[in-house]
Amino acid sequence: MRHLLRMASHSGQTNMHARNLAIVWAPNLLRSKDIEATGFNGTAAFMEVRVQSIVVEFILTHVEQLF
């Protein structure tokens, strides 16, 4: 998480701020066995990934308090 936070600190050059990093990394960091097992697609999968990205973004914006 600290590494991703460090990456976000360079968002002026990379445009990879906490939200973008969360969108990219959330499915890997918070893998959902439900999506994998049932083969969710469409709206259900999108909503699951959206929740995951919100959680990861929250963690990234509060790294110092959480860790």
PDB file of N, CA, C, O and CB in Angstrom:
ATOM      1  N   MET A   1       0.820  -1.187   0.000  1.00  0.00           N
ATOM      2  CA  MET A   1       0.000   0.000   0.000  1.00  0.00           C
ATOM      3  C   MET A   1       0.867   1.255   0.000  1.00  0.00           C
ATOM      4  O   MET A   1       0.560   2.237  -0.676  1.00  0.00           O
ATOM      5  CB  MET A   1      -0.935  -0.005   1.200  1.00  0.00           C
ATOM      6  N   ARG A   2       1.955   1.209   0.767  1.00  0.00           N
ATOM      7  CA  ARG A   2       2.842   2.378   0.779  1.00  0.00           C
ATOM      8  C   ARG A   2       3.469   2.604  -0.588  1.00  0.00           C
ATOM      9  O   ARG A   2       3.687   3.746  -0.992  1.00  0.00           O
ATOM     10  CB  ARG A   2       3.941   2.208   1.836  1.00  0.00           C
ATOM     11  N   HIS A   3       3.758   1.526  -1.299  1.00  0.00           N
ATOM     12  CA  HIS A   3       4.308   1.677  -2.646  1.00  0.00           C
ATOM     13  C   HIS A   3       3.281   2.338  -3.568  1.00  0.00           C
ATOM     14  O   HIS A   3       3.625   3.236  -4.336  1.00  0.00           O
ATOM     15  CB  HIS A   3       4.737   0.303  -3.215  1.00  0.00           C
ATOM     16  N   LEU A   4       2.035   1.902  -3.493  1.00  0.00           N
ATOM     17  CA  LEU A   4       0.992   2.525  -4.315  1.00  0.00           C
ATOM     18  C   LEU A   4       0.800   3.989  -3.930  1.00  0.00           C
ATOM     19  O   LEU A   4       0.564   4.833  -4.794  1.00  0.00           O
ATOM     20  CB  LEU A   4      -0.336   1.762  -4.170  1.00  0.00           C
ATOM     21  N   LEU A   5       0.900   4.290  -2.647  1.00  0.00           N
ATOM     22  CA  LEU A   5       0.812   5.677  -2.206  1.00  0.00           C
ATOM     23  C   LEU A   5       1.956   6.496  -2.790  1.00  0.00           C
ATOM     24  O   LEU A   5       1.761   7.637  -3.209  1.00  0.00           O
ATOM     25  CB  LEU A   5       0.826   5.759  -0.672  1.00  0.00           C
ATOM     26  N   ARG A   6       3.144   5.912  -2.815  1.00  0.00           N
ATOM     27  CA  ARG A   6       4.296   6.599  -3.408  1.00  0.00           C
ATOM     28  C   ARG A   6       4.057   6.835  -4.902  1.00  0.00           C
ATOM     29  O   ARG A   6       4.408   7.891  -5.428  1.00  0.00           O
ATOM     30  CB  ARG A   6       5.595   5.775  -3.193  1.00  0.00           C
ATOM     31  N   MET A   7       3.461   5.854  -5.582  1.00  0.00           N
ATOM     32  CA  MET A   7       3.123   6.030  -6.993  1.00  0.00           C
ATOM     33  C   MET A   7       2.111   7.160  -7.159  1.00  0.00           C
ATOM     34  O   MET A   7       2.227   7.964  -8.084  1.00  0.00           O
ATOM     35  CB  MET A   7       2.567   4.718  -7.587  1.00  0.00           C
ATOM     36  N   ALA A   8       1.129   7.227  -6.279  1.00  0.00           N
ATOM     37  CA  ALA A   8       0.114   8.282  -6.348  1.00  0.00           C
ATOM     38  C   ALA A   8       0.722   9.659  -6.140  1.00  0.00           C
ATOM     39  O   ALA A   8       0.205  10.648  -6.660  1.00  0.00           O
ATOM     40  CB  ALA A   8      -0.974   8.038  -5.312  1.00  0.00           C
ATOM     41  N   SER A   9       1.811   9.737  -5.389  1.00  0.00           N
ATOM     42  CA  SER A   9       2.450  11.038  -5.160  1.00  0.00           C
ATOM     43  C   SER A   9       3.039  11.614  -6.443  1.00  0.00           C
ATOM     44  O   SER A   9       3.351  12.804  -6.493  1.00  0.00           O
ATOM     45  CB  SER A   9       3.543  10.910  -4.103  1.00  0.00           C
ATOM     46  N   HIS A  10       3.196  10.806  -7.465  1.00  0.00           N
ATOM     47  CA  HIS A  10       3.708  11.257  -8.767  1.00  0.00           C
ATOM     48  C   HIS A  10       2.578  11.426  -9.785  1.00  0.00           C
ATOM     49  O   HIS A  10       2.819  11.424 -10.992  1.00  0.00           O
ATOM     50  CB  HIS A  10       4.749  10.261  -9.304  1.00  0.00           C
ATOM     51  N   SER A  11       1.365  11.568  -9.300  1.00  0.00           N
ATOM     52  CA  SER A  11       0.207  11.625 -10.201  1.00  0.00           C
ATOM     53  C   SER A  11       0.242  12.824 -11.146  1.00  0.00           C
ATOM     54  O   SER A  11      -0.370  12.785 -12.213  1.00  0.00           O
ATOM     55  CB  SER A  11      -1.070  11.665  -9.391  1.00  0.00           C
ATOM     56  N   GLY A  12       0.941  13.875 -10.775  1.00  0.00           N
ATOM     57  CA  GLY A  12       1.062  15.024 -11.676  1.00  0.00           C
ATOM     58  C   GLY A  12       1.758  14.668 -12.977  1.00  0.00           C
ATOM     59  O   GLY A  12       1.490  15.268 -14.018  1.00  0.00           O
ATOM     60  N   GLN A  13       2.649  13.693 -12.915  1.00  0.00           N
ATOM     61  CA  GLN A  13       3.379  13.256 -14.098  1.00  0.00           C
ATOM     62  C   GLN A  13       2.741  12.034 -14.749  1.00  0.00           C
ATOM     63  O   GLN A  13       2.785  11.880 -15.970  1.00  0.00           O
ATOM     64  CB  GLN A  13       4.815  12.951 -13.736  1.00  0.00           C
ATOM     65  N   THR A  14       2.151  11.173 -13.935  1.00  0.00           N
ATOM     66  CA  THR A  14       1.659   9.890 -14.454  1.00  0.00           C
ATOM     67  C   THR A  14       0.140   9.816 -14.606  1.00  0.00           C
ATOM     68  O   THR A  14      -0.374   8.925 -15.282  1.00  0.00           O
ATOM     69  CB  THR A  14       2.109   8.786 -13.553  1.00  0.00           C
ATOM     70  N   ASN A  15      -0.577  10.748 -13.980  1.00  0.00           N
ATOM     71  CA  ASN A  15      -2.042  10.746 -13.936  1.00  0.00           C
ATOM     72  C   ASN A  15      -2.603   9.499 -13.241  1.00  0.00           C
ATOM     73  O   ASN A  15      -3.760   9.131 -13.443  1.00  0.00           O
ATOM     74  CB  ASN A  15      -2.602  10.841 -15.350  1.00  0.00           C
ATOM     75  N   MET A  16      -1.769   8.862 -12.428  1.00  0.00           N
ATOM     76  CA  MET A  16      -2.214   7.687 -11.669  1.00  0.00           C
ATOM     77  C   MET A  16      -2.395   8.095 -10.208  1.00  0.00           C
ATOM     78  O   MET A  16      -1.582   7.761  -9.346  1.00  0.00           O
ATOM     79  CB  MET A  16      -1.187   6.500 -11.798  1.00  0.00           C
ATOM     80  N   HIS A  17      -3.469   8.817  -9.953  1.00  0.00           N
ATOM     81  CA  HIS A  17      -3.790   9.213  -8.587  1.00  0.00           C
ATOM     82  C   HIS A  17      -4.465   8.035  -7.887  1.00  0.00           C
ATOM     83  O   HIS A  17      -4.669   6.985  -8.497  1.00  0.00           O
ATOM     84  CB  HIS A  17      -4.707  10.481  -8.566  1.00  0.00           C
ATOM     85  N   ALA A  18      -4.806   8.202  -6.624  1.00  0.00           N
ATOM     86  CA  ALA A  18      -5.326   7.088  -5.810  1.00  0.00           C
ATOM     87  C   ALA A  18      -6.516   6.399  -6.462  1.00  0.00           C
ATOM     88  O   ALA A  18      -6.613   5.173  -6.420  1.00  0.00           O
ATOM     89  CB  ALA A  18      -5.727   7.590  -4.432  1.00  0.00           C
ATOM     90  N   ARG A  19      -7.417   7.158  -7.060  1.00  0.00           N
ATOM     91  CA  ARG A  19      -8.601   6.542  -7.663  1.00  0.00           C
ATOM     92  C   ARG A  19      -8.218   5.645  -8.839  1.00  0.00           C
ATOM     93  O   ARG A  19      -8.717   4.525  -8.950  1.00  0.00           O
ATOM     94  CB  ARG A  19      -9.588   7.622  -8.127  1.00  0.00           C
ATOM     95  N   ASN A  20      -7.342   6.125  -9.709  1.00  0.00           N
ATOM     96  CA  ASN A  20      -6.934   5.305 -10.852  1.00  0.00           C
ATOM     97  C   ASN A  20      -6.170   4.068 -10.400  1.00  0.00           C
ATOM     98  O   ASN A  20      -6.382   2.978 -10.932  1.00  0.00           O
ATOM     99  CB  ASN A  20      -6.075   6.123 -11.815  1.00  0.00           C
ATOM    100  N   LEU A  21      -5.289   4.229  -9.429  1.00  0.00           N
ATOM    101  CA  LEU A  21      -4.556   3.078  -8.905  1.00  0.00           C
ATOM    102  C   LEU A  21      -5.513   2.070  -8.283  1.00  0.00           C
ATOM    103  O   LEU A  21      -5.335   0.862  -8.442  1.00  0.00           O
ATOM    104  CB  LEU A  21      -3.513   3.528  -7.870  1.00  0.00           C
ATOM    105  N   ALA A  22      -6.516   2.555  -7.582  1.00  0.00           N
ATOM    106  CA  ALA A  22      -7.502   1.670  -6.967  1.00  0.00           C
ATOM    107  C   ALA A  22      -8.275   0.886  -8.024  1.00  0.00           C
ATOM    108  O   ALA A  22      -8.505  -0.313  -7.863  1.00  0.00           O
ATOM    109  CB  ALA A  22      -8.470   2.474  -6.098  1.00  0.00           C
ATOM    110  N   ILE A  23      -8.668   1.545  -9.083  1.00  0.00           N
ATOM    111  CA  ILE A  23      -9.403   0.864 -10.155  1.00  0.00           C
ATOM    112  C   ILE A  23      -8.561  -0.254 -10.764  1.00  0.00           C
ATOM    113  O   ILE A  23      -9.065  -1.342 -11.044  1.00  0.00           O
ATOM    114  CB  ILE A  23      -9.818   1.869 -11.247  1.00  0.00           C
ATOM    115  N   VAL A  24      -7.279   0.023 -10.964  1.00  0.00           N
ATOM    116  CA  VAL A  24      -6.397  -0.964 -11.592  1.00  0.00           C
ATOM    117  C   VAL A  24      -6.064  -2.110 -10.645  1.00  0.00           C
ATOM    118  O   VAL A  24      -6.067  -3.270 -11.059  1.00  0.00           O
ATOM    119  CB  VAL A  24      -5.112  -0.295 -12.062  1.00  0.00           C
ATOM    120  N   TRP A  25      -5.777  -1.805  -9.381  1.00  0.00           N
ATOM    121  CA  TRP A  25      -5.269  -2.802  -8.449  1.00  0.00           C
ATOM    122  C   TRP A  25      -6.333  -3.516  -7.637  1.00  0.00           C
ATOM    123  O   TRP A  25      -6.073  -4.607  -7.129  1.00  0.00           O
ATOM    124  CB  TRP A  25      -4.321  -2.164  -7.529  1.00  0.00           C
ATOM    125  N   ALA A  26      -7.514  -2.949  -7.495  1.00  0.00           N
ATOM    126  CA  ALA A  26      -8.556  -3.535  -6.637  1.00  0.00           C
ATOM    127  C   ALA A  26      -8.894  -4.988  -6.980  1.00  0.00           C
ATOM    128  O   ALA A  26      -8.971  -5.814  -6.071  1.00  0.00           O
ATOM    129  CB  ALA A  26      -9.808  -2.704  -6.731  1.00  0.00           C
ATOM    130  N   PRO A  27      -9.097  -5.326  -8.238  1.00  0.00           N
ATOM    131  CA  PRO A  27      -9.460  -6.721  -8.526  1.00  0.00           C
ATOM    132  C   PRO A  27      -8.378  -7.726  -8.117  1.00  0.00           C
ATOM    133  O   PRO A  27      -8.684  -8.886  -7.839  1.00  0.00           O
ATOM    134  CB  PRO A  27      -9.749  -6.875 -10.003  1.00  0.00           C
ATOM    135  N   ASN A  28      -7.126  -7.290  -8.081  1.00  0.00           N
ATOM    136  CA  ASN A  28      -6.048  -8.183  -7.659  1.00  0.00           C
ATOM    137  C   ASN A  28      -5.879  -8.203  -6.145  1.00  0.00           C
ATOM    138  O   ASN A  28      -5.608  -9.252  -5.560  1.00  0.00           O
ATOM    139  CB  ASN A  28      -4.743  -7.771  -8.313  1.00  0.00           C
ATOM    140  N   LEU A  29      -6.038  -7.055  -5.517  1.00  0.00           N
ATOM    141  CA  LEU A  29      -5.853  -6.971  -4.072  1.00  0.00           C
ATOM    142  C   LEU A  29      -7.031  -7.544  -3.298  1.00  0.00           C
ATOM    143  O   LEU A  29      -6.852  -8.117  -2.223  1.00  0.00           O
ATOM    144  CB  LEU A  29      -5.631  -5.537  -3.665  1.00  0.00           C
ATOM    145  N   LEU A  30      -8.219  -7.394  -3.833  1.00  0.00           N
ATOM    146  CA  LEU A  30      -9.432  -7.875  -3.166  1.00  0.00           C
ATOM    147  C   LEU A  30     -10.167  -8.871  -4.059  1.00  0.00           C
ATOM    148  O   LEU A  30     -11.347  -8.698  -4.362  1.00  0.00           O
ATOM    149  CB  LEU A  30     -10.362  -6.694  -2.802  1.00  0.00           C
ATOM    150  N   ARG A  31      -9.472  -9.886  -4.463  1.00  0.00           N
ATOM    151  CA  ARG A  31     -10.047 -10.893  -5.362  1.00  0.00           C
ATOM    152  C   ARG A  31     -11.313 -11.484  -4.760  1.00  0.00           C
ATOM    153  O   ARG A  31     -11.345 -11.835  -3.580  1.00  0.00           O
ATOM    154  CB  ARG A  31      -9.027 -12.012  -5.654  1.00  0.00           C
ATOM    155  N   SER A  32     -12.352 -11.589  -5.575  1.00  0.00           N
ATOM    156  CA  SER A  32     -13.637 -12.113  -5.134  1.00  0.00           C
ATOM    157  C   SER A  32     -13.835 -13.527  -5.665  1.00  0.00           C
ATOM    158  O   SER A  32     -13.927 -13.738  -6.874  1.00  0.00           O
ATOM    159  CB  SER A  32     -14.786 -11.197  -5.597  1.00  0.00           C
ATOM    160  N   LYS A  33     -13.899 -14.481  -4.765  1.00  0.00           N
ATOM    161  CA  LYS A  33     -14.143 -15.864  -5.175  1.00  0.00           C
ATOM    162  C   LYS A  33     -15.554 -16.029  -5.743  1.00  0.00           C
ATOM    163  O   LYS A  33     -15.792 -16.910  -6.570  1.00  0.00           O
ATOM    164  CB  LYS A  33     -13.938 -16.816  -3.988  1.00  0.00           C
ATOM    165  N   ASP A  34     -16.495 -15.177  -5.299  1.00  0.00           N
ATOM    166  CA  ASP A  34     -17.856 -15.239  -5.831  1.00  0.00           C
ATOM    167  C   ASP A  34     -17.876 -14.943  -7.321  1.00  0.00           C
ATOM    168  O   ASP A  34     -18.544 -15.639  -8.086  1.00  0.00           O
ATOM    169  CB  ASP A  34     -18.764 -14.258  -5.093  1.00  0.00           C
ATOM    170  N   ILE A  35     -17.149 -13.917  -7.733  1.00  0.00           N
ATOM    171  CA  ILE A  35     -17.104 -13.571  -9.155  1.00  0.00           C
ATOM    172  C   ILE A  35     -16.448 -14.701  -9.941  1.00  0.00           C
ATOM    173  O   ILE A  35     -16.930 -15.082 -11.008  1.00  0.00           O
ATOM    174  CB  ILE A  35     -16.339 -12.241  -9.375  1.00  0.00           C
ATOM    175  N   GLU A  36     -15.361 -15.228  -9.420  1.00  0.00           N
ATOM    176  CA  GLU A  36     -14.659 -16.301 -10.125  1.00  0.00           C
ATOM    177  C   GLU A  36     -15.482 -17.578 -10.188  1.00  0.00           C
ATOM    178  O   GLU A  36     -15.509 -18.244 -11.223  1.00  0.00           O
ATOM    179  CB  GLU A  36     -13.331 -16.585  -9.455  1.00  0.00           C
ATOM    180  N   ALA A  37     -16.152 -17.927  -9.099  1.00  0.00           N
ATOM    181  CA  ALA A  37     -16.903 -19.183  -9.032  1.00  0.00           C
ATOM    182  C   ALA A  37     -18.155 -19.158  -9.894  1.00  0.00           C
ATOM    183  O   ALA A  37     -18.463 -20.140 -10.569  1.00  0.00           O
ATOM    184  CB  ALA A  37     -17.282 -19.483  -7.602  1.00  0.00           C
ATOM    185  N   THR A  38     -18.877 -18.045  -9.875  1.00  0.00           N
ATOM    186  CA  THR A  38     -20.144 -17.990 -10.593  1.00  0.00           C
ATOM    187  C   THR A  38     -20.017 -17.392 -11.976  1.00  0.00           C
ATOM    188  O   THR A  38     -20.970 -17.415 -12.755  1.00  0.00           O
ATOM    189  CB  THR A  38     -21.139 -17.207  -9.809  1.00  0.00           C
ATOM    190  N   GLY A  39     -18.851 -16.859 -12.289  1.00  0.00           N
ATOM    191  CA  GLY A  39     -18.673 -16.273 -13.607  1.00  0.00           C
ATOM    192  C   GLY A  39     -19.531 -15.036 -13.816  1.00  0.00           C
ATOM    193  O   GLY A  39     -20.055 -14.814 -14.908  1.00  0.00           O
ATOM    194  N   PHE A  40     -19.675 -14.220 -12.756  1.00  0.00           N
ATOM    195  CA  PHE A  40     -20.433 -12.963 -12.892  1.00  0.00           C
ATOM    196  C   PHE A  40     -19.992 -12.239 -14.153  1.00  0.00           C
ATOM    197  O   PHE A  40     -18.820 -12.262 -14.529  1.00  0.00           O
ATOM    198  CB  PHE A  40     -20.236 -12.050 -11.645  1.00  0.00           C
ATOM    199  N   ASN A  41     -20.935 -11.612 -14.781  1.00  0.00           N
ATOM    200  CA  ASN A  41     -20.586 -10.752 -15.909  1.00  0.00           C
ATOM    201  C   ASN A  41     -21.525  -9.559 -15.904  1.00  0.00           C
ATOM    202  O   ASN A  41     -22.489  -9.517 -15.140  1.00  0.00           O
ATOM    203  CB  ASN A  41     -20.668 -11.523 -17.265  1.00  0.00           C
ATOM    204  N   GLY A  42     -21.245  -8.622 -16.734  1.00  0.00           N
ATOM    205  CA  GLY A  42     -22.127  -7.471 -16.853  1.00  0.00           C
ATOM    206  C   GLY A  42     -22.209  -6.630 -15.599  1.00  0.00           C
ATOM    207  O   GLY A  42     -21.193  -6.331 -14.973  1.00  0.00           O
ATOM    208  N   THR A  43     -23.423  -6.247 -15.234  1.00  0.00           N
ATOM    209  CA  THR A  43     -23.666  -5.307 -14.150  1.00  0.00           C
ATOM    210  C   THR A  43     -23.196  -5.832 -12.800  1.00  0.00           C
ATOM    211  O   THR A  43     -22.618  -5.070 -12.024  1.00  0.00           O
ATOM    212  CB  THR A  43     -25.130  -4.977 -14.080  1.00  0.00           C
ATOM    213  N   ALA A  44     -23.418  -7.083 -12.498  1.00  0.00           N
ATOM    214  CA  ALA A  44     -23.022  -7.642 -11.199  1.00  0.00           C
ATOM    215  C   ALA A  44     -21.512  -7.570 -11.014  1.00  0.00           C
ATOM    216  O   ALA A  44     -21.036  -7.178  -9.949  1.00  0.00           O
ATOM    217  CB  ALA A  44     -23.499  -9.098 -11.070  1.00  0.00           C
ATOM    218  N   ALA A  45     -20.768  -7.942 -12.029  1.00  0.00           N
ATOM    219  CA  ALA A  45     -19.308  -7.888 -11.949  1.00  0.00           C
ATOM    220  C   ALA A  45     -18.828  -6.454 -11.824  1.00  0.00           C
ATOM    221  O   ALA A  45     -17.917  -6.168 -11.046  1.00  0.00           O
ATOM    222  CB  ALA A  45     -18.675  -8.547 -13.177  1.00  0.00           C
ATOM    223  N   PHE A  46     -19.434  -5.549 -12.583  1.00  0.00           N
ATOM    224  CA  PHE A  46     -19.060  -4.140 -12.516  1.00  0.00           C
ATOM    225  C   PHE A  46     -19.293  -3.590 -11.114  1.00  0.00           C
ATOM    226  O   PHE A  46     -18.444  -2.869 -10.589  1.00  0.00           O
ATOM    227  CB  PHE A  46     -19.852  -3.322 -13.547  1.00  0.00           C
ATOM    228  N   MET A  47     -20.414  -3.915 -10.506  1.00  0.00           N
ATOM    229  CA  MET A  47     -20.720  -3.409  -9.170  1.00  0.00           C
ATOM    230  C   MET A  47     -19.740  -3.969  -8.141  1.00  0.00           C
ATOM    231  O   MET A  47     -19.320  -3.252  -7.233  1.00  0.00           O
ATOM    232  CB  MET A  47     -22.163  -3.765  -8.778  1.00  0.00           C
ATOM    233  N   GLU A  48     -19.379  -5.226  -8.272  1.00  0.00           N
ATOM    234  CA  GLU A  48     -18.420  -5.835  -7.347  1.00  0.00           C
ATOM    235  C   GLU A  48     -17.056  -5.156  -7.458  1.00  0.00           C
ATOM    236  O   GLU A  48     -16.439  -4.838  -6.442  1.00  0.00           O
ATOM    237  CB  GLU A  48     -18.288  -7.346  -7.626  1.00  0.00           C
ATOM    238  N   VAL A  49     -16.589  -4.937  -8.664  1.00  0.00           N
ATOM    239  CA  VAL A  49     -15.303  -4.271  -8.873  1.00  0.00           C
ATOM    240  C   VAL A  49     -15.372  -2.827  -8.395  1.00  0.00           C
ATOM    241  O   VAL A  49     -14.384  -2.306  -7.878  1.00  0.00           O
ATOM    242  CB  VAL A  49     -14.897  -4.324 -10.358  1.00  0.00           C
ATOM    243  N   ARG A  50     -16.498  -2.180  -8.554  1.00  0.00           N
ATOM    244  CA  ARG A  50     -16.656  -0.805  -8.080  1.00  0.00           C
ATOM    245  C   ARG A  50     -16.510  -0.740  -6.560  1.00  0.00           C
ATOM    246  O   ARG A  50     -15.840   0.153  -6.041  1.00  0.00           O
ATOM    247  CB  ARG A  50     -18.024  -0.239  -8.508  1.00  0.00           C
ATOM    248  N   VAL A  51     -17.120  -1.662  -5.859  1.00  0.00           N
ATOM    249  CA  VAL A  51     -16.998  -1.702  -4.397  1.00  0.00           C
ATOM    250  C   VAL A  51     -15.542  -1.963  -4.013  1.00  0.00           C
ATOM    251  O   VAL A  51     -15.014  -1.322  -3.105  1.00  0.00           O
ATOM    252  CB  VAL A  51     -17.929  -2.797  -3.790  1.00  0.00           C
ATOM    253  N   GLN A  52     -14.903  -2.890  -4.693  1.00  0.00           N
ATOM    254  CA  GLN A  52     -13.499  -3.179  -4.417  1.00  0.00           C
ATOM    255  C   GLN A  52     -12.635  -1.935  -4.613  1.00  0.00           C
ATOM    256  O   GLN A  52     -11.769  -1.648  -3.787  1.00  0.00           O
ATOM    257  CB  GLN A  52     -13.002  -4.316  -5.317  1.00  0.00           C
ATOM    258  N   SER A  53     -12.859  -1.202  -5.688  1.00  0.00           N
ATOM    259  CA  SER A  53     -12.039  -0.019  -5.957  1.00  0.00           C
ATOM    260  C   SER A  53     -12.277   1.074  -4.921  1.00  0.00           C
ATOM    261  O   SER A  53     -11.343   1.794  -4.567  1.00  0.00           O
ATOM    262  CB  SER A  53     -12.329   0.520  -7.356  1.00  0.00           C
ATOM    263  N   ILE A  54     -13.494   1.210  -4.432  1.00  0.00           N
ATOM    264  CA  ILE A  54     -13.783   2.199  -3.389  1.00  0.00           C
ATOM    265  C   ILE A  54     -13.025   1.845  -2.116  1.00  0.00           C
ATOM    266  O   ILE A  54     -12.463   2.722  -1.461  1.00  0.00           O
ATOM    267  CB  ILE A  54     -15.305   2.278  -3.108  1.00  0.00           C
ATOM    268  N   VAL A  55     -13.009   0.568  -1.766  1.00  0.00           N
ATOM    269  CA  VAL A  55     -12.297   0.123  -0.561  1.00  0.00           C
ATOM    270  C   VAL A  55     -10.799   0.381  -0.709  1.00  0.00           C
ATOM    271  O   VAL A  55     -10.172   0.902   0.213  1.00  0.00           O
ATOM    272  CB  VAL A  55     -12.560  -1.382  -0.292  1.00  0.00           C
ATOM    273  N   VAL A  56     -10.225   0.028  -1.841  1.00  0.00           N
ATOM    274  CA  VAL A  56      -8.787   0.232  -2.052  1.00  0.00           C
ATOM    275  C   VAL A  56      -8.456   1.714  -2.073  1.00  0.00           C
ATOM    276  O   VAL A  56      -7.430   2.117  -1.526  1.00  0.00           O
ATOM    277  CB  VAL A  56      -8.329  -0.430  -3.364  1.00  0.00           C
ATOM    278  N   GLU A  57      -9.294   2.534  -2.688  1.00  0.00           N
ATOM    279  CA  GLU A  57      -9.055   3.982  -2.687  1.00  0.00           C
ATOM    280  C   GLU A  57      -9.077   4.521  -1.257  1.00  0.00           C
ATOM    281  O   GLU A  57      -8.239   5.347  -0.896  1.00  0.00           O
ATOM    282  CB  GLU A  57     -10.113   4.712  -3.552  1.00  0.00           C
ATOM    283  N   PHE A  58     -10.020   4.065  -0.449  1.00  0.00           N
ATOM    284  CA  PHE A  58     -10.081   4.491   0.952  1.00  0.00           C
ATOM    285  C   PHE A  58      -8.793   4.109   1.682  1.00  0.00           C
ATOM    286  O   PHE A  58      -8.222   4.919   2.411  1.00  0.00           O
ATOM    287  CB  PHE A  58     -11.305   3.861   1.660  1.00  0.00           C
ATOM    288  N   ILE A  59      -8.347   2.884   1.481  1.00  0.00           N
ATOM    289  CA  ILE A  59      -7.113   2.437   2.128  1.00  0.00           C
ATOM    290  C   ILE A  59      -5.936   3.298   1.686  1.00  0.00           C
ATOM    291  O   ILE A  59      -5.119   3.707   2.511  1.00  0.00           O
ATOM    292  CB  ILE A  59      -6.840   0.957   1.808  1.00  0.00           C
ATOM    293  N   LEU A  60      -5.848   3.574   0.385  1.00  0.00           N
ATOM    294  CA  LEU A  60      -4.740   4.384  -0.123  1.00  0.00           C
ATOM    295  C   LEU A  60      -4.753   5.799   0.450  1.00  0.00           C
ATOM    296  O   LEU A  60      -3.695   6.363   0.731  1.00  0.00           O
ATOM    297  CB  LEU A  60      -4.793   4.444  -1.641  1.00  0.00           C
ATOM    298  N   THR A  61      -5.918   6.364   0.621  1.00  0.00           N
ATOM    299  CA  THR A  61      -5.977   7.730   1.129  1.00  0.00           C
ATOM    300  C   THR A  61      -5.802   7.800   2.643  1.00  0.00           C
ATOM    301  O   THR A  61      -5.678   8.889   3.203  1.00  0.00           O
ATOM    302  CB  THR A  61      -7.290   8.365   0.740  1.00  0.00           C
ATOM    303  N   HIS A  62      -5.792   6.644   3.310  1.00  0.00           N
ATOM    304  CA  HIS A  62      -5.637   6.611   4.769  1.00  0.00           C
ATOM    305  C   HIS A  62      -4.505   5.658   5.198  1.00  0.00           C
ATOM    306  O   HIS A  62      -4.552   5.096   6.292  1.00  0.00           O
ATOM    307  CB  HIS A  62      -6.964   6.185   5.430  1.00  0.00           C
ATOM    308  N   VAL A  63      -3.515   5.481   4.356  1.00  0.00           N
ATOM    309  CA  VAL A  63      -2.415   4.558   4.651  1.00  0.00           C
ATOM    310  C   VAL A  63      -1.751   4.880   5.981  1.00  0.00           C
ATOM    311  O   VAL A  63      -1.508   3.982   6.788  1.00  0.00           O
ATOM    312  CB  VAL A  63      -1.378   4.598   3.535  1.00  0.00           C
ATOM    313  N   GLU A  64      -1.460   6.140   6.213  1.00  0.00           N
ATOM    314  CA  GLU A  64      -0.732   6.516   7.438  1.00  0.00           C
ATOM    315  C   GLU A  64      -1.539   6.179   8.700  1.00  0.00           C
ATOM    316  O   GLU A  64      -0.964   5.756   9.702  1.00  0.00           O
ATOM    317  CB  GLU A  64      -0.399   8.025   7.417  1.00  0.00           C
ATOM    318  N   GLN A  65      -2.845   6.360   8.660  1.00  0.00           N
ATOM    319  CA  GLN A  65      -3.681   6.049   9.820  1.00  0.00           C
ATOM    320  C   GLN A  65      -3.878   4.549  10.002  1.00  0.00           C
ATOM    321  O   GLN A  65      -3.961   4.068  11.132  1.00  0.00           O
ATOM    322  CB  GLN A  65      -5.030   6.727   9.685  1.00  0.00           C
ATOM    323  N   LEU A  66      -3.953   3.815   8.912  1.00  0.00           N
ATOM    324  CA  LEU A  66      -4.239   2.383   8.982  1.00  0.00           C
ATOM    325  C   LEU A  66      -3.010   1.533   9.260  1.00  0.00           C
ATOM    326  O   LEU A  66      -3.086   0.508   9.937  1.00  0.00           O
ATOM    327  CB  LEU A  66      -4.870   1.933   7.705  1.00  0.00           C
ATOM    328  N   PHE A  67      -1.869   1.977   8.722  1.00  0.00           N
ATOM    329  CA  PHE A  67      -0.662   1.164   8.860  1.00  0.00           C
ATOM    330  C   PHE A  67       0.362   1.923   9.666  1.00  0.00           C
ATOM    331  O   PHE A  67       1.459   1.418   9.903  1.00  0.00           O
ATOM    332  CB  PHE A  67      -0.087   0.775   7.484  1.00  0.00           C
TER     333      PHE A  67
END
